[in-house]
Amino acid sequence: MRHVTILGSTGSVGTSTLDLIGRERDRFSVEALTAASNVDLLARQARDVGAKTAVIADDALLQALETALDGSGIEARAGEQALCEVAAGEADWIMASIVGCAGLGPVMAAVEAGKTVALANKESLVAAGELMISAAKRSGAEILPVDSEHNAIFQCLTGQDCDRISRLVLTASGGPFRTKSLDEMAQMTPEQAVAHPNWSMGAKISVDSATMMNKGLELIEAHHLFGLPSEKIDILVHPQSVIHSLVEYEDGSMLAQLGAPDMRVPIAHTLAWPKRMATPCERLDLASVARLDFEAPDPERFPALRLAREALEAGGAAPATLNAANEVAVAAFLDGKIGFGEIAQTVERVRDDSADLSPPKSIEDVLEIDAKARDRAQSVLQVAA
């Protein structure tokens, strides 16, 4: 029996995780579920799986959650401290799927408690990668990558010597604007940006896919997860999203992990790890796919890739600054306040305005860097308006 807590259960990764758990209820016991503000769905999920605790991040919604859980025997809690406490609580396996830097505190709590952490929150590793990896080494925590690209690499590394890796290749679909010109991209709406051609994802990560910032963040994430420098991590556009990543070894061998573009595949890999479990996902029919295409990403149309690589190579506070500025810019785009092309421009302006790039020594330092970068991003947006 695996005891599970899901941080961010009402999002796309969280609901997919619960779908898998629901198919093999005898293998899993749900300790806690958490959500940002969706009280009704959180309460339904908690009742459905018999969770012991449900946590809503917004303190003001505690009474509403208590009402929704009335008579269920499920404990209702609220706030950041409650999130961190359930992350470090009774569960041995934690799904970390809170979107953005909001998940940093709970993820670190789980890591410091020595949990097995299925990491779908790439932003926390981007912002605090060195701190998180160091904490995992101290506590004995296992960090299992859920992002399809990093999970693919993790699978390709099974039984292999990491010292013999020549390079990692992260594949990217290219998003909904892969074939659009710069002028066309400038006119794209939020509705068009979230309409991913292959994957079903939340709004923020869908926009990151359209700008290819998600691949930039994944570049930084891969560096921390697998200990390789920037020059040994490549990005390749692969529109079919069949090959999720590749690992090249020093003898010239290249291993790839293939599968249908369904997040339940990497989630299931981490949920059952080190074993396997069945999924209802569509099986890959290569004869039907017929062809696999690859192309280099266009740095002019997708400047976010350059910004992310520069942040990784600069180190220190640069990745946390990059992530915070991007979150603010994406939110402004989704609210219709800026155009699509202004997302990367905002991030670069914030980067250029950031004088102090000293490396964070604690989570508090990371959160301070994050807050300052958000303030600068808001200032940049106000000037642009």
C-alpha positions, 0 to 999 in steps of 0.5 A: 500500500502506497500512502499518497498526498497530492499537492495541487489535486484539482489541476490537470496533473492532479486529476490525472493522478487521481484517475490512475489511483481510482483504477487501482484503489487497493494499491493506494491510500490517499492521505491529503489533497490540496488545491489553491481555491477550487473548494467544490472540486477539492471536496468532491475529490477528497470524498471520492478517494476517502482522503484524511485531509483536504487543504485549501491554500486560501485561508479565506476559503476554510469555512467554505471547505468545512461546509463542503466536507461536512459529515465526511469525517475529512479534516479541512485545513487552509493556508501555507503552513497547512500545505507544508505540514501535509507535504511533510506528513504521513504520506510516503509519496508526494505528487508536487503539482502546484503550478508556479513558485507557489509550490516551492514551500510545500515541495521543500517541506516534502524533500526535507522530510525525506519523501519520494517526491513526484515532481511536476512543479518544474518552477520550484526546481528552477528557482531553488534547484541547488538548495533542493538537490542538496536537501534531498541528499541530506534527507534521502528524499527521492525526486522522480521527474513527472514532466514527460521529457525528464521522465523519459530521460529518467527511464533511459538512464535506468541501469546506466552510468551517468558519467558516460552520458555525452548529452541529453536531448529534450524534445519540444512539440513547438507548440501551437505557433511552431509554423507562425511568423513573428508578425503572426505570433504578435497577433495571437490571442490567449485562446489560441496560445492555450490550444496546444496541438498535442497535450492537454495542459493548464493555461500557464504551461500551455502559454509557456509551451507556445513561447517555448519558455517551458522548454527553457525551464526544462533545460534548467530542471534537467541540469539540476536533476541529472547534473549535466552542464548547459552545453550537454543539454540540447533542445530539438523540436519534434512536432509529433510528440512521440519521442519525449527525450533522448540520451546519447552515450559516449559510445554513440548509442542514443536511447529514446523513450516513446509514448502517446502524448498523455501525462498519465504515462509519466505519472504512472511511472512515478506512482508505481516506481520502481515497479510499473502499473497499467494505464488506460492510455492510447498505445503508440501505433508507429505504423499509423504515425508513419513519420517522425520529424525533427528541426532545430528551434528558431531562436528569433521566434522563440527568444525564451530559449535563449533567456533560459539558457543564459539564466542557467549559465549565469546561475545564482539568482538568475533562474529564480528571477527568470521564472518569476518574471515569466509567471507575471508576464504570462498572467498579464498575457492571459488577462489581455494586458500585453501581447504574445511577443511582450512576454519574452520582452518583459522577462528580458527587461526584468533580467536586465534590471536585476543588479544583484544575482547573488545565489540564494542560501535559503528558501527565504532568499529564493522567495525574496528574489521571487518577490523582487522580480515580480515587483520589477515585472509589474513595473515594466508592465506599467511602463509599457502600458 
